[in-house]
Amino acid sequence: MTVTRRFEPPPDPYKAGHRGADLLGVAGARVRSAGTGVVAFAGLVAGRPVVSVSHPGGLRTTYEPVDAVVRAGTVVGAGTPLGVLRAGHAGCPAPACLHWGLRAGDVYLDPLSLLRRGRVRLLPVSGPEASAGPRRGAGSPPRGCRPAPTAAGSPDRARS
């Protein structure tokens, strides 16, 4: 997943900002729900096709420009196809980007916060590095430890 523009909260509700994240995509790619919920809206907003899903706990995700294959009231699970990505999202540096939004009530949040990160675990160093002694410098792990590889994302994330 490539983020072309990150969430930029406005200083107050009436000022400019970027109320979502733009993800690089391919026109015609399936767009899937980030989690379980009910489709709250599927239609045009200011001439752009939008799908919104209400999730448990008062969260709502939005996806645009997406030509919907679901209707308002449809119950969806994590990964359920919502529609297909349309080309031409304003401000996208490529032919197609998904604008993914997240709200809790009237407050806009960073949708990337929904992505699960892999757990970080430290493992003992084995092999030639183990005898090299402690490494110096900012961010170096303690002697004898190295970060374990982790997988980013989760099955509950938006996919395009």
N, C-alpha and C positions, 0 to 999 in steps of 0.2 A: 504494500500500500504506500503510495506516494502522496504526501500532503503538499498541495500547491499553495494554499493559504490557510493559516491557522486562525483559530478563534481570537477575536480582538474585542473584549467587552467595551462598550461605550462608557464614558465617565458618568453618564446618567442616562435614564431610559429614553430621552429625547434627542440624544446626540449621536453622531456617526460612530460606527464600529463595524465589526464583521461578526455577525451573530451566528456563527457556525464554522465549519471547517470544509475546505474544498479539497476533494480527493481526485487524483488523476484517474480517468476511466477511458472506456472505449464505447463509442456510440453503439447502442444495441445490446450492451451487456446487461445481464439481469442485476437488479438491485434488490437486496434482501433485507428483511427486518432485522434490526439490531437485537431484538428481544421479543418476548411474548407480549401480546396486547391486542387491542382492537383498532382497526383502521378508523380514524376519526374523520378524515377528509381525503378524497381523491378527486382532483379536478384542477381547474385553472385558477391561479392567483396572479393578477396583473399580466395575464397572457402566457404565463409559464405553468407547465404541468407540475403539480406538487402532490405528494402523498404524505400524510401525517398519521402517526400511530400513537395512541395513548397506551402507556404502560402502567403496571401496578406501581403504587407509590406516588402517583401524580406526575410522573415524567411523560414528556411527549417528544418523539423524534420526528424530524421532517426530512424529506428527501426531494431534491429538485435538480435539474429538470428530469422528471421521471414520468413516462407514459404508463399509467396504472393498468395493472391486470387484476386489481382488487377493487372493491367498492367500500364505501363507508359502512361500518357495521361488521365487516369481515373480521373474524377472530384469526390472529396469526401467531405463529410460534417463532422462536429465534431461527433465522435463516429462511423463513418463508419468502418466496419471491413476491415483491410488491409491484414490479413493473420493469421497464427497460429504460436505460439511460439515453437521453436525447442529447445530441450535439448542440453546441452553441451557448453554453453557460457564460454569461458576461464576466469578464475578468479572468477567464481560464486561459492559461498559456498554451493549451493544447486544444484539439478539436472537441474534446468532451471532458467535463469534470462533474462530479457529484457534489452538490452543496448539501452537507449533512448538518442539521441543526438539532439542538436539545434545549428543552425548557422544563423548568419545574415551576408550575403555575405561570406567572408572568415574568419570571426571571430566566434569562438566557444563560446557559452553561456551556462549557466546552464539551462537545460530543466525544472527543478523543478520550475523555475521562471514563467512558464506558468500556473501553478496550481493556481487557485483562492483561496484565503483564505477568510474565513467568516469574516464579520465585527465584530469588538469588540465594545460592548456597555456596559456601566456601568449602573447597576440597583440598586435601593435602597435595602438594606438588610432588610429582614423581619424575624420575628421569634426570637428565643433566642439569635442569634448572634448580633442582633441590640442593645441589652442592655449591651453587653460585653465591650463596650468602644473601643477606637482605638487600632488597632493591631500595634505592633512595628516590625521592621525588614525590610530588603531589599526586595523590590518587593511587599510589602503589599499595597493593594488598600486603597484609602482615606476612612476615617470613613464613614460608611453608604452606601458604594458602594461595589459591587462585580461584577466580569466579567460575562456577559451573556454567556450561552453555544452557541457555533458556530459550523457550519459544515465546515470541511476542504474539499478542492477539489471542482470540478465543473463538470458538464456534458461534458465540453470541454477538459478534461484531458485524457491522454493515459490510457487505461485499458488493463489489460492482463487477 
